Amino acid sequence: MKRAFTVVTTWARHYDEFKRKCGQMAETHGWMLLGVERASPVPDDRIFSNDVEDMLERTRENREAIIYGTFHSFLR
């Protein structure tokens, strides 16, 4: 088993909904969600990397979207 982390963007009303949606997305790929480190609304005044800005734009256009970025794996 390899551990990895990524950035996820989706619409959610609260932390539990965000975590549930991330878990469902992971399961569709045969993965297991180990946890959510941070979940918060996107601030209007923050600038993100081009990759994350693209993910946010795609999420804004589709309220059903669950977009994930590059997976970064690590050894434990």
mmCIF file of the N, C-alpha and C atoms, coordinates in Angstrom:
data_MODEL
# 
_entry.id   MODEL 
# 
loop_
_atom_site.group_PDB 
_atom_site.id 
_atom_site.type_symbol 
_atom_site.label_atom_id 
_atom_site.label_alt_id 
_atom_site.label_comp_id 
_atom_site.label_asym_id 
_atom_site.label_entity_id 
_atom_site.label_seq_id 
_atom_site.pdbx_PDB_ins_code 
_atom_site.Cartn_x 
_atom_site.Cartn_y 
_atom_site.Cartn_z 
_atom_site.occupancy 
_atom_site.B_iso_or_equiv 
_atom_site.pdbx_formal_charge 
_atom_site.auth_seq_id 
_atom_site.auth_comp_id 
_atom_site.auth_asym_id 
_atom_site.auth_atom_id 
_atom_site.pdbx_PDB_model_num 
ATOM 1   N N  . MET A 1 1  ? 0.844   -1.175 0.000   1.00 0.00 ? 1  MET A N  1 
ATOM 2   C CA . MET A 1 1  ? 0.000   0.000  0.000   1.00 0.00 ? 1  MET A CA 1 
ATOM 3   C C  . MET A 1 1  ? 0.891   1.241  0.000   1.00 0.00 ? 1  MET A C  1 
ATOM 4   N N  . LYS A 1 2  ? 0.587   2.182  -0.872  1.00 0.00 ? 2  LYS A N  1 
ATOM 5   C CA . LYS A 1 2  ? 1.301   3.455  -0.899  1.00 0.00 ? 2  LYS A CA 1 
ATOM 6   C C  . LYS A 1 2  ? 0.394   4.544  -0.343  1.00 0.00 ? 2  LYS A C  1 
ATOM 7   N N  . ARG A 1 3  ? 0.986   5.418  0.407   1.00 0.00 ? 3  ARG A N  1 
ATOM 8   C CA . ARG A 1 3  ? 0.255   6.577  0.933   1.00 0.00 ? 3  ARG A CA 1 
ATOM 9   C C  . ARG A 1 3  ? 0.530   7.769  0.023   1.00 0.00 ? 3  ARG A C  1 
ATOM 10  N N  . ALA A 1 4  ? -0.482  8.611  -0.133  1.00 0.00 ? 4  ALA A N  1 
ATOM 11  C CA . ALA A 1 4  ? -0.339  9.784  -0.998  1.00 0.00 ? 4  ALA A CA 1 
ATOM 12  C C  . ALA A 1 4  ? -1.262  10.887 -0.491  1.00 0.00 ? 4  ALA A C  1 
ATOM 13  N N  . PHE A 1 5  ? -0.993  12.092 -0.968  1.00 0.00 ? 5  PHE A N  1 
ATOM 14  C CA . PHE A 1 5  ? -1.896  13.202 -0.668  1.00 0.00 ? 5  PHE A CA 1 
ATOM 15  C C  . PHE A 1 5  ? -2.123  14.000 -1.935  1.00 0.00 ? 5  PHE A C  1 
ATOM 16  N N  . THR A 1 6  ? -3.212  14.749 -1.940  1.00 0.00 ? 6  THR A N  1 
ATOM 17  C CA . THR A 1 6  ? -3.568  15.573 -3.081  1.00 0.00 ? 6  THR A CA 1 
ATOM 18  C C  . THR A 1 6  ? -4.467  16.711 -2.624  1.00 0.00 ? 6  THR A C  1 
ATOM 19  N N  . VAL A 1 7  ? -4.706  17.655 -3.509  1.00 0.00 ? 7  VAL A N  1 
ATOM 20  C CA . VAL A 1 7  ? -5.668  18.732 -3.283  1.00 0.00 ? 7  VAL A CA 1 
ATOM 21  C C  . VAL A 1 7  ? -6.971  18.298 -3.937  1.00 0.00 ? 7  VAL A C  1 
ATOM 22  N N  . VAL A 1 8  ? -8.091  18.517 -3.245  1.00 0.00 ? 8  VAL A N  1 
ATOM 23  C CA . VAL A 1 8  ? -9.412  18.187 -3.785  1.00 0.00 ? 8  VAL A CA 1 
ATOM 24  C C  . VAL A 1 8  ? -10.280 19.427 -3.711  1.00 0.00 ? 8  VAL A C  1 
ATOM 25  N N  . THR A 1 9  ? -11.024 19.687 -4.794  1.00 0.00 ? 9  THR A N  1 
ATOM 26  C CA . THR A 1 9  ? -12.007 20.772 -4.788  1.00 0.00 ? 9  THR A CA 1 
ATOM 27  C C  . THR A 1 9  ? -13.372 20.186 -5.093  1.00 0.00 ? 9  THR A C  1 
ATOM 28  N N  . THR A 1 10 ? -14.365 20.599 -4.331  1.00 0.00 ? 10 THR A N  1 
ATOM 29  C CA . THR A 1 10 ? -15.750 20.179 -4.541  1.00 0.00 ? 10 THR A CA 1 
ATOM 30  C C  . THR A 1 10 ? -16.661 21.125 -3.774  1.00 0.00 ? 10 THR A C  1 
ATOM 31  N N  . TRP A 1 11 ? -17.941 21.079 -4.080  1.00 0.00 ? 11 TRP A N  1 
ATOM 32  C CA . TRP A 1 11 ? -18.921 21.851 -3.331  1.00 0.00 ? 11 TRP A CA 1 
ATOM 33  C C  . TRP A 1 11 ? -19.326 21.040 -2.107  1.00 0.00 ? 11 TRP A C  1 
ATOM 34  N N  . ALA A 1 12 ? -19.316 21.677 -0.931  1.00 0.00 ? 12 ALA A N  1 
ATOM 35  C CA . ALA A 1 12 ? -19.755 21.015 0.295   1.00 0.00 ? 12 ALA A CA 1 
ATOM 36  C C  . ALA A 1 12 ? -20.245 22.075 1.274   1.00 0.00 ? 12 ALA A C  1 
ATOM 37  N N  . ARG A 1 13 ? -21.243 21.706 2.040   1.00 0.00 ? 13 ARG A N  1 
ATOM 38  C CA . ARG A 1 13 ? -21.805 22.638 3.029   1.00 0.00 ? 13 ARG A CA 1 
ATOM 39  C C  . ARG A 1 13 ? -21.020 22.642 4.333   1.00 0.00 ? 13 ARG A C  1 
ATOM 40  N N  . HIS A 1 14 ? -20.315 21.523 4.609   1.00 0.00 ? 14 HIS A N  1 
ATOM 41  C CA . HIS A 1 14 ? -19.584 21.424 5.867   1.00 0.00 ? 14 HIS A CA 1 
ATOM 42  C C  . HIS A 1 14 ? -18.509 20.349 5.737   1.00 0.00 ? 14 HIS A C  1 
ATOM 43  N N  . TYR A 1 15 ? -17.667 20.256 6.746   1.00 0.00 ? 15 TYR A N  1 
ATOM 44  C CA . TYR A 1 15 ? -16.530 19.338 6.744   1.00 0.00 ? 15 TYR A CA 1 
ATOM 45  C C  . TYR A 1 15 ? -16.953 17.892 6.482   1.00 0.00 ? 15 TYR A C  1 
ATOM 46  N N  . ASP A 1 16 ? -17.997 17.435 7.173   1.00 0.00 ? 16 ASP A N  1 
ATOM 47  C CA . ASP A 1 16 ? -18.410 16.035 7.026   1.00 0.00 ? 16 ASP A CA 1 
ATOM 48  C C  . ASP A 1 16 ? -18.850 15.719 5.599   1.00 0.00 ? 16 ASP A C  1 
ATOM 49  N N  . GLU A 1 17 ? -19.530 16.655 4.960   1.00 0.00 ? 17 GLU A N  1 
ATOM 50  C CA . GLU A 1 17 ? -19.939 16.441 3.563   1.00 0.00 ? 17 GLU A CA 1 
ATOM 51  C C  . GLU A 1 17 ? -18.708 16.379 2.659   1.00 0.00 ? 17 GLU A C  1 
ATOM 52  N N  . PHE A 1 18 ? -17.758 17.265 2.894   1.00 0.00 ? 18 PHE A N  1 
ATOM 53  C CA . PHE A 1 18 ? -16.525 17.252 2.103   1.00 0.00 ? 18 PHE A CA 1 
ATOM 54  C C  . PHE A 1 18 ? -15.801 15.917 2.260   1.00 0.00 ? 18 PHE A C  1 
ATOM 55  N N  . LYS A 1 19 ? -15.651 15.454 3.489   1.00 0.00 ? 19 LYS A N  1 
ATOM 56  C CA . LYS A 1 19 ? -14.956 14.193 3.749   1.00 0.00 ? 19 LYS A CA 1 
ATOM 57  C C  . LYS A 1 19 ? -15.700 13.026 3.106   1.00 0.00 ? 19 LYS A C  1 
ATOM 58  N N  . ARG A 1 20 ? -17.028 13.012 3.190   1.00 0.00 ? 20 ARG A N  1 
ATOM 59  C CA . ARG A 1 20 ? -17.819 11.945 2.587   1.00 0.00 ? 20 ARG A CA 1 
ATOM 60  C C  . ARG A 1 20 ? -17.616 11.910 1.077   1.00 0.00 ? 20 ARG A C  1 
ATOM 61  N N  . LYS A 1 21 ? -17.657 13.078 0.440   1.00 0.00 ? 21 LYS A N  1 
ATOM 62  C CA . LYS A 1 21 ? -17.483 13.137 -1.009  1.00 0.00 ? 21 LYS A CA 1 
ATOM 63  C C  . LYS A 1 21 ? -16.075 12.697 -1.421  1.00 0.00 ? 21 LYS A C  1 
ATOM 64  N N  . CYS A 1 22 ? -15.076 13.076 -0.650  1.00 0.00 ? 22 CYS A N  1 
ATOM 65  C CA . CYS A 1 22 ? -13.703 12.640 -0.944  1.00 0.00 ? 22 CYS A CA 1 
ATOM 66  C C  . CYS A 1 22 ? -13.590 11.121 -0.807  1.00 0.00 ? 22 CYS A C  1 
ATOM 67  N N  . GLY A 1 23 ? -14.212 10.569 0.210   1.00 0.00 ? 23 GLY A N  1 
ATOM 68  C CA . GLY A 1 23 ? -14.184 9.129  0.412   1.00 0.00 ? 23 GLY A CA 1 
ATOM 69  C C  . GLY A 1 23 ? -14.870 8.381  -0.721  1.00 0.00 ? 23 GLY A C  1 
ATOM 70  N N  . GLN A 1 24 ? -15.998 8.893  -1.173  1.00 0.00 ? 24 GLN A N  1 
ATOM 71  C CA . GLN A 1 24 ? -16.708 8.273  -2.291  1.00 0.00 ? 24 GLN A CA 1 
ATOM 72  C C  . GLN A 1 24 ? -15.875 8.321  -3.561  1.00 0.00 ? 24 GLN A C  1 
ATOM 73  N N  . MET A 1 25 ? -15.250 9.463  -3.821  1.00 0.00 ? 25 MET A N  1 
ATOM 74  C CA . MET A 1 25 ? -14.399 9.600  -5.001  1.00 0.00 ? 25 MET A CA 1 
ATOM 75  C C  . MET A 1 25 ? -13.249 8.614  -4.933  1.00 0.00 ? 25 MET A C  1 
ATOM 76  N N  . ALA A 1 26 ? -12.619 8.488  -3.780  1.00 0.00 ? 26 ALA A N  1 
ATOM 77  C CA . ALA A 1 26 ? -11.495 7.569  -3.627  1.00 0.00 ? 26 ALA A CA 1 
ATOM 78  C C  . ALA A 1 26 ? -11.929 6.133  -3.888  1.00 0.00 ? 26 ALA A C  1 
ATOM 79  N N  . GLU A 1 27 ? -13.062 5.746  -3.339  1.00 0.00 ? 27 GLU A N  1 
ATOM 80  C CA . GLU A 1 27 ? -13.552 4.373  -3.504  1.00 0.00 ? 27 GLU A CA 1 
ATOM 81  C C  . GLU A 1 27 ? -13.820 4.021  -4.961  1.00 0.00 ? 27 GLU A C  1 
ATOM 82  N N  . THR A 1 28 ? -14.259 5.004  -5.761  1.00 0.00 ? 28 THR A N  1 
ATOM 83  C CA . THR A 1 28 ? -14.525 4.709  -7.177  1.00 0.00 ? 28 THR A CA 1 
ATOM 84  C C  . THR A 1 28 ? -13.253 4.329  -7.921  1.00 0.00 ? 28 THR A C  1 
ATOM 85  N N  . HIS A 1 29 ? -12.101 4.672  -7.368  1.00 0.00 ? 29 HIS A N  1 
ATOM 86  C CA . HIS A 1 29 ? -10.808 4.334  -7.972  1.00 0.00 ? 29 HIS A CA 1 
ATOM 87  C C  . HIS A 1 29 ? -10.128 3.166  -7.272  1.00 0.00 ? 29 HIS A C  1 
ATOM 88  N N  . GLY A 1 30 ? -10.819 2.583  -6.291  1.00 0.00 ? 30 GLY A N  1 
ATOM 89  C CA . GLY A 1 30 ? -10.226 1.477  -5.538  1.00 0.00 ? 30 GLY A CA 1 
ATOM 90  C C  . GLY A 1 30 ? -9.234  1.943  -4.479  1.00 0.00 ? 30 GLY A C  1 
ATOM 91  N N  . TRP A 1 31 ? -9.331  3.214  -4.099  1.00 0.00 ? 31 TRP A N  1 
ATOM 92  C CA . TRP A 1 31 ? -8.446  3.778  -3.090  1.00 0.00 ? 31 TRP A CA 1 
ATOM 93  C C  . TRP A 1 31 ? -9.178  3.853  -1.757  1.00 0.00 ? 31 TRP A C  1 
ATOM 94  N N  . MET A 1 32 ? -8.436  4.135  -0.689  1.00 0.00 ? 32 MET A N  1 
ATOM 95  C CA . MET A 1 32 ? -9.016  4.301  0.628   1.00 0.00 ? 32 MET A CA 1 
ATOM 96  C C  . MET A 1 32 ? -8.598  5.665  1.178   1.00 0.00 ? 32 MET A C  1 
ATOM 97  N N  . LEU A 1 33 ? -9.564  6.456  1.570   1.00 0.00 ? 33 LEU A N  1 
ATOM 98  C CA . LEU A 1 33 ? -9.291  7.756  2.180   1.00 0.00 ? 33 LEU A CA 1 
ATOM 99  C C  . LEU A 1 33 ? -8.839  7.536  3.614   1.00 0.00 ? 33 LEU A C  1 
ATOM 100 N N  . LEU A 1 34 ? -7.634  8.003  3.932   1.00 0.00 ? 34 LEU A N  1 
ATOM 101 C CA . LEU A 1 34 ? -7.106  7.858  5.285   1.00 0.00 ? 34 LEU A CA 1 
ATOM 102 C C  . LEU A 1 34 ? -7.473  9.039  6.168   1.00 0.00 ? 34 LEU A C  1 
ATOM 103 N N  . GLY A 1 35 ? -7.721  10.191 5.558   1.00 0.00 ? 35 GLY A N  1 
ATOM 104 C CA . GLY A 1 35 ? -8.080  11.356 6.341   1.00 0.00 ? 35 GLY A CA 1 
ATOM 105 C C  . GLY A 1 35 ? -8.098  12.617 5.508   1.00 0.00 ? 35 GLY A C  1 
ATOM 106 N N  . VAL A 1 36 ? -8.597  13.667 6.106   1.00 0.00 ? 36 VAL A N  1 
ATOM 107 C CA . VAL A 1 36 ? -8.630  14.992 5.493   1.00 0.00 ? 36 VAL A CA 1 
ATOM 108 C C  . VAL A 1 36 ? -7.863  15.920 6.421   1.00 0.00 ? 36 VAL A C  1 
ATOM 109 N N  . GLU A 1 37 ? -6.791  16.502 5.913   1.00 0.00 ? 37 GLU A N  1 
ATOM 110 C CA . GLU A 1 37 ? -5.968  17.367 6.762   1.00 0.00 ? 37 GLU A CA 1 
ATOM 111 C C  . GLU A 1 37 ? -6.607  18.727 6.970   1.00 0.00 ? 37 GLU A C  1 
ATOM 112 N N  . ARG A 1 38 ? -7.107  19.309 5.882   1.00 0.00 ? 38 ARG A N  1 
ATOM 113 C CA . ARG A 1 38 ? -7.749  20.625 5.969   1.00 0.00 ? 38 ARG A CA 1 
ATOM 114 C C  . ARG A 1 38 ? -8.925  20.666 5.017   1.00 0.00 ? 38 ARG A C  1 
ATOM 115 N N  . ALA A 1 39 ? -9.987  21.331 5.429   1.00 0.00 ? 39 ALA A N  1 
ATOM 116 C CA . ALA A 1 39 ? -11.143 21.564 4.572   1.00 0.00 ? 39 ALA A CA 1 
ATOM 117 C C  . ALA A 1 39 ? -11.707 22.921 4.941   1.00 0.00 ? 39 ALA A C  1 
ATOM 118 N N  . SER A 1 40 ? -11.768 23.806 3.970   1.00 0.00 ? 40 SER A N  1 
ATOM 119 C CA . SER A 1 40 ? -12.280 25.149 4.247   1.00 0.00 ? 40 SER A CA 1 
ATOM 120 C C  . SER A 1 40 ? -12.782 25.780 2.962   1.00 0.00 ? 40 SER A C  1 
ATOM 121 N N  . PRO A 1 41 ? -13.684 26.753 3.099   1.00 0.00 ? 41 PRO A N  1 
ATOM 122 C CA . PRO A 1 41 ? -14.133 27.489 1.911   1.00 0.00 ? 41 PRO A CA 1 
ATOM 123 C C  . PRO A 1 41 ? -12.951 28.204 1.263   1.00 0.00 ? 41 PRO A C  1 
ATOM 124 N N  . VAL A 1 42 ? -13.054 28.407 -0.030  1.00 0.00 ? 42 VAL A N  1 
ATOM 125 C CA . VAL A 1 42 ? -11.983 29.098 -0.760  1.00 0.00 ? 42 VAL A CA 1 
ATOM 126 C C  . VAL A 1 42 ? -12.120 30.600 -0.520  1.00 0.00 ? 42 VAL A C  1 
ATOM 127 N N  . PRO A 1 43 ? -11.094 31.241 0.023   1.00 0.00 ? 43 PRO A N  1 
ATOM 128 C CA . PRO A 1 43 ? -11.164 32.693 0.235   1.00 0.00 ? 43 PRO A CA 1 
ATOM 129 C C  . PRO A 1 43 ? -11.109 33.441 -1.105  1.00 0.00 ? 43 PRO A C  1 
ATOM 130 N N  . ASP A 1 44 ? -11.848 34.535 -1.173  1.00 0.00 ? 44 ASP A N  1 
ATOM 131 C CA . ASP A 1 44 ? -11.907 35.327 -2.402  1.00 0.00 ? 44 ASP A CA 1 
ATOM 132 C C  . ASP A 1 44 ? -10.593 36.024 -2.724  1.00 0.00 ? 44 ASP A C  1 
ATOM 133 N N  . ASP A 1 45 ? -9.781  36.313 -1.720  1.00 0.00 ? 45 ASP A N  1 
ATOM 134 C CA . ASP A 1 45 ? -8.586  37.130 -1.927  1.00 0.00 ? 45 ASP A CA 1 
ATOM 135 C C  . ASP A 1 45 ? -7.300  36.316 -2.015  1.00 0.00 ? 45 ASP A C  1 
ATOM 136 N N  . ARG A 1 46 ? -7.381  35.021 -2.142  1.00 0.00 ? 46 ARG A N  1 
ATOM 137 C CA . ARG A 1 46 ? -6.183  34.180 -2.182  1.00 0.00 ? 46 ARG A CA 1 
ATOM 138 C C  . ARG A 1 46 ? -5.842  33.804 -3.614  1.00 0.00 ? 46 ARG A C  1 
ATOM 139 N N  . ILE A 1 47 ? -4.558  33.799 -3.912  1.00 0.00 ? 47 ILE A N  1 
ATOM 140 C CA . ILE A 1 47 ? -4.075  33.385 -5.225  1.00 0.00 ? 47 ILE A CA 1 
ATOM 141 C C  . ILE A 1 47 ? -3.458  31.996 -5.078  1.00 0.00 ? 47 ILE A C  1 
ATOM 142 N N  . PHE A 1 48 ? -3.855  31.083 -5.970  1.00 0.00 ? 48 PHE A N  1 
ATOM 143 C CA . PHE A 1 48 ? -3.378  29.713 -5.932  1.00 0.00 ? 48 PHE A CA 1 
ATOM 144 C C  . PHE A 1 48 ? -2.512  29.433 -7.147  1.00 0.00 ? 48 PHE A C  1 
ATOM 145 N N  . SER A 1 49 ? -1.871  28.277 -7.150  1.00 0.00 ? 49 SER A N  1 
ATOM 146 C CA . SER A 1 49 ? -1.084  27.863 -8.314  1.00 0.00 ? 49 SER A CA 1 
ATOM 147 C C  . SER A 1 49 ? -2.019  27.717 -9.514  1.00 0.00 ? 49 SER A C  1 
ATOM 148 N N  . ASN A 1 50 ? -1.447  27.708 -10.711 1.00 0.00 ? 50 ASN A N  1 
ATOM 149 C CA . ASN A 1 50 ? -2.257  27.555 -11.924 1.00 0.00 ? 50 ASN A CA 1 
ATOM 150 C C  . ASN A 1 50 ? -3.064  26.268 -11.893 1.00 0.00 ? 50 ASN A C  1 
ATOM 151 N N  . ASP A 1 51 ? -2.463  25.189 -11.408 1.00 0.00 ? 51 ASP A N  1 
ATOM 152 C CA . ASP A 1 51 ? -3.170  23.905 -11.343 1.00 0.00 ? 51 ASP A CA 1 
ATOM 153 C C  . ASP A 1 51 ? -4.401  23.995 -10.446 1.00 0.00 ? 51 ASP A C  1 
ATOM 154 N N  . VAL A 1 52 ? -4.243  24.576 -9.270  1.00 0.00 ? 52 VAL A N  1 
ATOM 155 C CA . VAL A 1 52 ? -5.368  24.685 -8.338  1.00 0.00 ? 52 VAL A CA 1 
ATOM 156 C C  . VAL A 1 52 ? -6.409  25.670 -8.870  1.00 0.00 ? 52 VAL A C  1 
ATOM 157 N N  . GLU A 1 53 ? -5.978  26.765 -9.475  1.00 0.00 ? 53 GLU A N  1 
ATOM 158 C CA . GLU A 1 53 ? -6.934  27.712 -10.072 1.00 0.00 ? 53 GLU A CA 1 
ATOM 159 C C  . GLU A 1 53 ? -7.773  27.019 -11.140 1.00 0.00 ? 53 GLU A C  1 
ATOM 160 N N  . ASP A 1 54 ? -7.149  26.154 -11.935 1.00 0.00 ? 54 ASP A N  1 
ATOM 161 C CA . ASP A 1 54 ? -7.878  25.390 -12.959 1.00 0.00 ? 54 ASP A CA 1 
ATOM 162 C C  . ASP A 1 54 ? -8.889  24.451 -12.298 1.00 0.00 ? 54 ASP A C  1 
ATOM 163 N N  . MET A 1 55 ? -8.475  23.779 -11.236 1.00 0.00 ? 55 MET A N  1 
ATOM 164 C CA . MET A 1 55 ? -9.379  22.885 -10.515 1.00 0.00 ? 55 MET A CA 1 
ATOM 165 C C  . MET A 1 55 ? -10.574 23.660 -9.961  1.00 0.00 ? 55 MET A C  1 
ATOM 166 N N  . LEU A 1 56 ? -10.316 24.830 -9.389  1.00 0.00 ? 56 LEU A N  1 
ATOM 167 C CA . LEU A 1 56 ? -11.393 25.648 -8.830  1.00 0.00 ? 56 LEU A CA 1 
ATOM 168 C C  . LEU A 1 56 ? -12.366 26.096 -9.910  1.00 0.00 ? 56 LEU A C  1 
ATOM 169 N N  . GLU A 1 57 ? -11.852 26.501 -11.054 1.00 0.00 ? 57 GLU A N  1 
ATOM 170 C CA . GLU A 1 57 ? -12.713 26.937 -12.156 1.00 0.00 ? 57 GLU A CA 1 
ATOM 171 C C  . GLU A 1 57 ? -13.603 25.798 -12.630 1.00 0.00 ? 57 GLU A C  1 
ATOM 172 N N  . ARG A 1 58 ? -13.023 24.614 -12.772 1.00 0.00 ? 58 ARG A N  1 
ATOM 173 C CA . ARG A 1 58 ? -13.807 23.446 -13.195 1.00 0.00 ? 58 ARG A CA 1 
ATOM 174 C C  . ARG A 1 58 ? -14.874 23.096 -12.161 1.00 0.00 ? 58 ARG A C  1 
ATOM 175 N N  . THR A 1 59 ? -14.545 23.261 -10.884 1.00 0.00 ? 59 THR A N  1 
ATOM 176 C CA . THR A 1 59 ? -15.508 22.979 -9.825  1.00 0.00 ? 59 THR A CA 1 
ATOM 177 C C  . THR A 1 59 ? -16.624 24.019 -9.823  1.00 0.00 ? 59 THR A C  1 
ATOM 178 N N  . ARG A 1 60 ? -16.278 25.282 -10.032 1.00 0.00 ? 60 ARG A N  1 
ATOM 179 C CA . ARG A 1 60 ? -17.305 26.338 -10.081 1.00 0.00 ? 60 ARG A CA 1 
ATOM 180 C C  . ARG A 1 60 ? -18.300 26.085 -11.201 1.00 0.00 ? 60 ARG A C  1 
ATOM 181 N N  . GLU A 1 61 ? -17.847 25.514 -12.305 1.00 0.00 ? 61 GLU A N  1 
ATOM 182 C CA . GLU A 1 61 ? -18.703 25.281 -13.470 1.00 0.00 ? 61 GLU A CA 1 
ATOM 183 C C  . GLU A 1 61 ? -19.596 24.054 -13.299 1.00 0.00 ? 61 GLU A C  1 
ATOM 184 N N  . ASN A 1 62 ? -19.299 23.180 -12.339 1.00 0.00 ? 62 ASN A N  1 
ATOM 185 C CA . ASN A 1 62 ? -20.054 21.946 -12.170 1.00 0.00 ? 62 ASN A CA 1 
ATOM 186 C C  . ASN A 1 62 ? -20.222 21.661 -10.678 1.00 0.00 ? 62 ASN A C  1 
ATOM 187 N N  . ARG A 1 63 ? -21.408 21.911 -10.161 1.00 0.00 ? 63 ARG A N  1 
ATOM 188 C CA . ARG A 1 63 ? -21.649 21.747 -8.724  1.00 0.00 ? 63 ARG A CA 1 
ATOM 189 C C  . ARG A 1 63 ? -21.585 20.290 -8.268  1.00 0.00 ? 63 ARG A C  1 
ATOM 190 N N  . GLU A 1 64 ? -21.557 19.348 -9.207  1.00 0.00 ? 64 GLU A N  1 
ATOM 191 C CA . GLU A 1 64 ? -21.436 17.930 -8.869  1.00 0.00 ? 64 GLU A CA 1 
ATOM 192 C C  . GLU A 1 64 ? -19.976 17.454 -8.917  1.00 0.00 ? 64 GLU A C  1 
ATOM 193 N N  . ALA A 1 65 ? -19.072 18.312 -9.334  1.00 0.00 ? 65 ALA A N  1 
ATOM 194 C CA . ALA A 1 65 ? -17.676 17.924 -9.550  1.00 0.00 ? 65 ALA A CA 1 
ATOM 195 C C  . ALA A 1 65 ? -16.951 17.622 -8.240  1.00 0.00 ? 65 ALA A C  1 
ATOM 196 N N  . ILE A 1 66 ? -16.071 16.647 -8.328  1.00 0.00 ? 66 ILE A N  1 
ATOM 197 C CA . ILE A 1 66 ? -15.084 16.379 -7.284  1.00 0.00 ? 66 ILE A CA 1 
ATOM 198 C C  . ILE A 1 66 ? -13.766 16.281 -8.045  1.00 0.00 ? 66 ILE A C  1 
ATOM 199 N N  . ILE A 1 67 ? -12.972 17.332 -7.984  1.00 0.00 ? 67 ILE A N  1 
ATOM 200 C CA . ILE A 1 67 ? -11.745 17.431 -8.770  1.00 0.00 ? 67 ILE A CA 1 
ATOM 201 C C  . ILE A 1 67 ? -10.551 17.196 -7.855  1.00 0.00 ? 67 ILE A C  1 
ATOM 202 N N  . TYR A 1 68 ? -9.655  16.325 -8.272  1.00 0.00 ? 68 TYR A N  1 
ATOM 203 C CA . TYR A 1 68 ? -8.443  16.108 -7.484  1.00 0.00 ? 68 TYR A CA 1 
ATOM 204 C C  . TYR A 1 68 ? -7.224  16.383 -8.346  1.00 0.00 ? 68 TYR A C  1 
ATOM 205 N N  . GLY A 1 69 ? -6.168  16.848 -7.689  1.00 0.00 ? 69 GLY A N  1 
ATOM 206 C CA . GLY A 1 69 ? -4.938  17.212 -8.379  1.00 0.00 ? 69 GLY A CA 1 
ATOM 207 C C  . GLY A 1 69 ? -3.945  16.066 -8.405  1.00 0.00 ? 69 GLY A C  1 
ATOM 208 N N  . THR A 1 70 ? -2.710  16.413 -8.625  1.00 0.00 ? 70 THR A N  1 
ATOM 209 C CA . THR A 1 70 ? -1.620  15.444 -8.679  1.00 0.00 ? 70 THR A CA 1 
ATOM 210 C C  . THR A 1 70 ? -1.482  14.742 -7.339  1.00 0.00 ? 70 THR A C  1 
ATOM 211 N N  . PHE A 1 71 ? -1.310  13.437 -7.386  1.00 0.00 ? 71 PHE A N  1 
ATOM 212 C CA . PHE A 1 71 ? -1.056  12.680 -6.162  1.00 0.00 ? 71 PHE A CA 1 
ATOM 213 C C  . PHE A 1 71 ? 0.433   12.686 -5.877  1.00 0.00 ? 71 PHE A C  1 
ATOM 214 N N  . HIS A 1 72 ? 0.762   12.966 -4.643  1.00 0.00 ? 72 HIS A N  1 
ATOM 215 C CA . HIS A 1 72 ? 2.156   12.972 -4.188  1.00 0.00 ? 72 HIS A CA 1 
ATOM 216 C C  . HIS A 1 72 ? 2.280   11.827 -3.182  1.00 0.00 ? 72 HIS A C  1 
ATOM 217 N N  . SER A 1 73 ? 3.067   10.809 -3.535  1.00 0.00 ? 73 SER A N  1 
ATOM 218 C CA . SER A 1 73 ? 3.195   9.658  -2.652  1.00 0.00 ? 73 SER A CA 1 
ATOM 219 C C  . SER A 1 73 ? 4.425   9.810  -1.766  1.00 0.00 ? 73 SER A C  1 
ATOM 220 N N  . PHE A 1 74 ? 4.412   9.089  -0.664  1.00 0.00 ? 74 PHE A N  1 
ATOM 221 C CA . PHE A 1 74 ? 5.528   9.132  0.263   1.00 0.00 ? 74 PHE A CA 1 
ATOM 222 C C  . PHE A 1 74 ? 5.624   7.799  0.985   1.00 0.00 ? 74 PHE A C  1 
ATOM 223 N N  . LEU A 1 75 ? 6.796   7.514  1.474   1.00 0.00 ? 75 LEU A N  1 
ATOM 224 C CA . LEU A 1 75 ? 7.021   6.290  2.228   1.00 0.00 ? 75 LEU A CA 1 
ATOM 225 C C  . LEU A 1 75 ? 6.768   6.551  3.693   1.00 0.00 ? 75 LEU A C  1 
ATOM 226 N N  . ARG A 1 76 ? 6.354   5.540  4.373   1.00 0.00 ? 76 ARG A N  1 
ATOM 227 C CA . ARG A 1 76 ? 6.131   5.700  5.806   1.00 0.00 ? 76 ARG A CA 1 
ATOM 228 C C  . ARG A 1 76 ? 6.816   4.595  6.524   1.00 0.00 ? 76 ARG A C  1 
# 
